[in-house]
Amino acid sequence: MKILFLESFYGGSHKEVAQGFAEYSRHDVEILNLPPRFWKWRMRGAALEFIRRIENISAYDLIFATDMMDLTDFKALAGPGCPPVVMYFHENQLSYPLGPHEKRDFHLGFTNIVSALASDGVLFNSEFHRDDFFRAARILIKQMPDVRPSWMVNEIEKKTRVIYPGCRFPDKVPEIGVNDTDPPLVVWNHRWEYDKKPEAFFKVLSQLKTKGVAFSLAILGEQYEIYPKVFDQAKDAFQAEIQVCGYQESREDYLAWLSRGTVVVSTAIQENFGISVMEAMAHGCLPLLPDRLSYPELVPAAFRSSVIYGSDRKLEALLARVLKDPGSVLPERRALAEHAGGFSWEALIRTYDDFMDEIAGRSPGPNAE
């Protein structure tokens, strides 16, 4: 098929999924995108810009769009020539944690609901996200003063699937443990934003440093002009420990730092999947993850007691164990790296492609195998 991929926020995980799907799909995929900024205006106006850019919408067999767009506007303007549309939810505006001084705009959340209703197929990037979306949607609809369209939720559920985002891993990852630094390298590879709760991460590191636990530090991840001040404070507080600080423009450099890492930590209060964690895990970093969001479903049950924490005190204890005796967790790191391979594009792409065929009303093509 010929598929048009619409990405109104072409950065981070949104960009990764768009590029990965286009690269690995058996279908012919064309990406139409907008820069990753002004997300509220993307919700309002991306559909108008995309319609203006598309010369002949009937030339495509299917549209693959992501959540930061009003699909009802798009389909209304596209007219009867619009092919079937699959909508992929990276996040939603019904339950996304609010930043400092922000107020919830329920109109944006309602846009997500009606866009899902207007689509022909709906994908979520984790079971947690799917459940969280429907919980929040029901709450919002109950708050409407009358003519509550509760039927919408049931209709959306009927056409919903969970397919994890594919991850791009190198063909060959360096042998785990060989490139480890001394002292062990702690990796932060998340966006520099409030919803990743960096204050908790640096607080735990500060407590370990006070207790004399040695570590080195790689602070990676995307950052924007405005970011939490705690990162500047951390540059001073951990000057002796920091090996690298800032976004790595070269993907090769980024992956090289992951391969040197012993442990990757997340303290996020918003994460519907966690591509950065999965990338680090695939390169041999032991993941220490909060007992919330999508994280528990990404780790095999046999390892959860070793890597999932329920409090900052538990995180400190787990991290201290790794830093004091990194050799003891080598078997866990290797096993989890192998597990991460199941989230590669090579492992997931057929599920994506078959779903696209299903929504378009087609049987899988001769290259489906």
C-alpha positions in Angstrom: 0.0 0.0 0.0 0.9 3.6 -0.2 0.7 5.2 3.2 0.9 8.8 4.2 2.3 9.3 7.7 1.2 12.6 9.3 3.4 13.7 12.2 2.6 17.2 13.6 5.3 17.1 16.3 8.4 15.6 14.5 10.7 15.2 17.5 11.6 12.7 20.2 9.6 9.5 20.2 7.2 10.9 17.6 10.1 11.2 15.1 11.6 7.8 16.1 8.3 6.0 15.4 7.7 7.8 12.1 11.2 7.1 10.8 11.2 3.6 12.1 7.9 2.7 10.6 8.8 4.2 7.2 12.1 2.4 7.2 10.9 -1.1 8.1 7.4 -1.3 6.8 6.7 -3.5 3.7 4.4 -0.7 2.5 5.5 2.5 0.7 5.5 5.2 3.4 5.7 8.9 2.9 6.2 11.2 5.9 4.6 14.7 6.1 5.7 16.5 9.3 5.8 19.7 11.2 8.6 20.9 13.6 8.3 19.8 17.3 7.1 23.1 18.9 3.9 25.0 19.9 2.1 21.7 20.6 -1.2 23.4 21.5 -1.2 25.1 18.1 -0.4 21.8 16.5 -3.6 20.4 18.0 -5.5 23.3 16.6 -4.0 23.9 13.3 -1.9 21.0 12.0 -4.8 19.5 10.1 -5.2 22.7 8.1 -1.5 22.8 7.2 -1.4 19.1 6.2 -4.5 19.5 4.0 -2.8 22.5 2.2 0.3 20.4 1.5 -1.3 17.2 0.2 -1.8 17.5 -3.5 -3.9 14.4 -4.1 -5.2 12.6 -1.0 -6.9 9.9 -3.0 -3.4 8.7 -4.2 -2.9 7.1 -0.8 -4.4 3.8 0.5 -4.2 4.8 4.1 -3.3 7.7 6.4 -1.3 7.0 9.6 -1.6 10.0 11.9 -0.5 10.6 15.5 -2.4 12.2 18.4 -1.3 15.9 18.2 -3.8 16.8 15.5 -7.6 17.3 15.2 -8.6 14.4 12.9 -12.2 15.6 12.6 -11.0 18.8 10.9 -8.7 16.9 8.7 -11.3 14.4 7.5 -13.9 17.1 7.0 -11.6 19.1 4.8 -10.3 16.0 3.0 -13.8 15.1 1.9 -15.0 11.8 0.5 -11.7 11.0 -1.1 -10.0 10.6 2.3 -8.7 7.0 2.7 -9.0 5.1 6.0 -7.1 6.6 8.9 -5.2 5.0 11.7 -4.4 7.2 14.7 -1.5 6.4 17.1 -1.5 7.8 20.6 1.9 8.6 22.0 0.3 10.7 24.7 -3.1 12.3 25.4 -4.3 15.6 26.7 -6.8 14.1 29.1 -4.3 12.9 31.7 -0.9 14.4 30.8 0.6 15.8 34.0 0.3 19.6 34.1 3.4 21.8 34.3 4.0 24.5 36.8 1.2 27.2 36.6 -0.7 25.2 33.9 -4.4 24.6 33.9 -6.1 21.7 32.1 -7.6 22.6 28.8 -10.4 20.0 28.5 -11.1 21.1 24.9 -7.7 19.5 23.9 -8.6 16.3 25.7 -12.0 16.2 24.0 -10.2 16.7 20.6 -8.3 13.5 21.4 -11.6 11.7 22.1 -13.4 12.8 18.9 -10.3 12.2 16.8 -10.1 8.7 18.0 -13.8 8.3 17.2 -13.3 9.7 13.7 -10.4 7.3 13.0 -10.8 3.8 11.5 -8.3 2.2 13.8 -6.7 3.4 17.1 -3.3 2.3 18.4 -1.9 3.0 21.9 1.8 2.6 22.8 1.2 0.6 26.0 -1.6 -1.1 27.9 -1.2 1.5 30.7 -1.8 4.3 28.2 -4.8 2.7 26.7 -6.4 2.1 30.1 -5.5 5.6 31.3 -7.0 7.2 28.2 -10.3 5.5 28.6 -10.5 6.1 32.3 -9.9 9.8 31.8 -12.3 10.0 28.8 -15.1 8.6 30.9 -14.4 11.1 33.7 -14.5 14.0 31.2 -17.7 12.9 29.6 -19.4 12.6 33.0 -18.5 16.2 33.7 -20.5 17.4 30.7 -23.8 19.2 31.8 -26.1 17.2 29.5 -26.3 15.1 26.4 -23.3 13.1 27.5 -21.9 11.1 24.6 -20.8 8.1 26.7 -21.4 5.8 23.7 -18.2 7.3 22.1 -15.9 5.4 24.5 -17.4 2.1 23.7 -17.2 2.7 20.0 -13.5 3.7 20.3 -12.7 0.6 22.4 -14.0 -1.6 19.6 -11.3 -0.5 17.2 -8.4 -0.1 19.6 -5.2 -2.1 19.8 -1.9 -1.8 21.8 1.3 -2.0 19.7 4.5 -1.0 21.4 6.6 1.6 19.5 9.5 -0.1 17.6 13.0 0.8 18.7 16.0 1.1 16.4 18.9 -1.0 17.8 22.3 -1.6 16.2 22.8 -4.9 14.4 25.5 -5.7 16.9 25.6 -4.3 20.5 29.0 -4.4 22.2 29.4 -7.2 24.7 27.8 -6.0 27.9 30.2 -5.2 30.7 33.3 -4.8 28.5 33.0 -1.0 28.1 31.9 -0.3 31.7 33.5 2.7 33.4 35.0 2.7 36.8 33.3 3.9 38.9 30.0 2.7 37.3 28.3 5.1 35.0 24.7 6.2 35.9 22.7 7.2 32.8 20.0 9.8 32.5 18.7 9.9 28.9 15.3 11.5 29.2 13.9 14.9 28.2 14.9 17.7 30.5 11.4 18.5 31.6 9.3 18.5 34.7 7.3 15.4 33.8 10.5 13.3 34.1 10.9 14.5 37.8 14.6 15.2 37.6 14.6 16.6 41.2 14.0 13.1 42.6 16.9 11.6 40.5 19.4 14.2 41.6 18.3 14.1 45.2 19.0 10.3 45.3 22.4 10.8 43.7 23.2 13.5 46.2 22.4 11.2 49.1 24.6 8.5 47.7 27.5 10.9 47.2 27.2 12.1 50.8 27.5 8.5 51.9 30.6 8.0 49.9 29.2 5.8 47.1 31.2 6.3 44.0 29.7 6.8 40.6 30.2 8.6 37.3 27.3 10.3 35.5 26.0 10.7 31.9 23.3 13.4 31.6 21.8 12.9 28.1 18.4 13.6 26.6 16.7 16.4 24.7 16.4 19.9 26.1 14.6 23.0 25.1 15.3 26.7 25.8 13.4 26.5 29.1 14.2 23.5 31.3 14.1 22.7 35.1 16.8 24.7 37.0 17.8 21.5 38.8 20.0 20.6 35.8 22.1 23.7 36.2 22.4 23.0 39.9 23.4 19.4 39.1 26.2 20.6 36.8 27.8 22.2 39.9 26.9 19.6 42.5 28.2 16.7 40.4 31.0 18.4 38.5 33.5 15.6 39.5 31.1 12.8 38.5 29.8 14.1 35.1 31.4 12.5 32.1 29.0 14.1 29.6 26.2 16.6 29.9 23.7 17.5 27.1 21.9 16.2 24.1 24.1 14.2 21.7 23.6 15.3 18.1 25.3 12.2 16.9 23.2 9.0 17.4 26.4 7.0 17.4 27.8 9.1 20.2 24.6 8.7 22.1 24.6 4.9 21.8 28.3 4.7 22.7 27.5 6.4 26.0 24.7 3.9 26.6 27.1 1.0 26.0 29.4 2.4 28.7 26.5 2.6 31.2 25.9 0.3 34.1 22.5 1.6 35.1 19.8 3.8 33.7 17.3 5.5 36.1 13.8 6.9 35.5 11.9 9.0 38.0 9.2 10.0 35.5 5.6 10.9 36.4 4.6 10.7 32.7 5.8 7.9 30.4 3.4 6.0 28.2 6.2 3.7 26.9 9.8 4.6 27.4 11.9 4.4 24.3 14.9 5.9 26.0 14.8 3.3 28.8 14.4 0.5 26.2 17.4 1.8 24.3 19.6 1.9 27.4 18.4 -1.6 28.4 19.3 -3.0 25.0 22.8 -1.7 25.5 23.2 -3.3 28.9 22.1 -0.7 31.3 20.2 -2.1 34.3 16.9 -0.2 34.4 15.7 1.2 37.8 12.1 2.3 37.2 9.2 3.6 39.3 6.3 1.3 40.1 3.9 3.3 38.0 3.0 4.2 34.4 4.0 1.8 31.6 7.2 0.6 33.3 6.0 -2.6 35.1 4.6 -4.1 31.8 8.0 -3.6 30.1 10.0 -5.7 32.5 9.6 -9.5 32.9 8.0 -10.5 36.2 11.1 -12.4 37.4 13.1 -9.1 37.4 10.7 -6.6 38.8 11.8 -6.9 42.4 15.3 -6.0 41.3 14.5 -3.1 39.1 11.1 -1.7 40.1 11.0 0.7 43.1 8.0 2.1 45.0 9.8 4.9 46.8 12.8 7.2 46.7 14.3 5.2 49.6 13.9 2.0 47.6 15.5 3.6 44.5 18.5 4.7 46.7 18.9 1.1 48.0 18.7 -0.5 44.5 21.1 2.0 43.0 23.6 1.6 45.9 23.6 -2.1 45.4 24.5 -1.7 41.7 27.2 0.9 42.3 28.9 -1.0 45.1 28.9 -4.3 43.4 28.3 -3.9 39.6 29.5 -7.4 38.9 26.6 -8.9 40.8 24.0 -7.5 38.4 25.8 -8.5 35.2 23.5 -11.5 34.6 20.4 -9.4 35.0 21.8 -6.8 32.6 22.4 -9.4 29.9 19.0 -11.0 30.3 17.2 -7.7 30.2 19.2 -6.7 27.1 18.0 -9.8 25.4 14.4 -9.1 26.5 14.7 -5.6 25.0 15.3 -7.1 21.6 11.6 -8.0 21.5 10.8 -4.3 21.1 12.9 -3.8 18.0 11.3 -2.8 14.7 12.4 -6.1 13.3 10.3 -7.8 15.9 7.2 -5.5 15.7 6.9 -4.3 12.2 4.8 -7.2 10.9 2.2 -6.5 13.6 2.0 -2.9 12.4 1.8 -3.8 8.8 -0.9 -6.4 9.3 -2.9 -3.9 11.3 -2.7 -1.4 8.4 -3.8 -4.1 6.0 -6.7 -4.9 8.2 -7.9 -1.3 8.5 -7.5 -0.8 4.8 -9.6 -3.9 4.1 -6.7 -5.7 2.4 -5.2 -9.1 2.8 -1.4 -9.2 3.7 0.7 -8.9 0.6 3.2 -11.4 -0.8 6.0 -9.9 1.3 4.1 -10.2 4.6 6.4 -13.0 5.7 
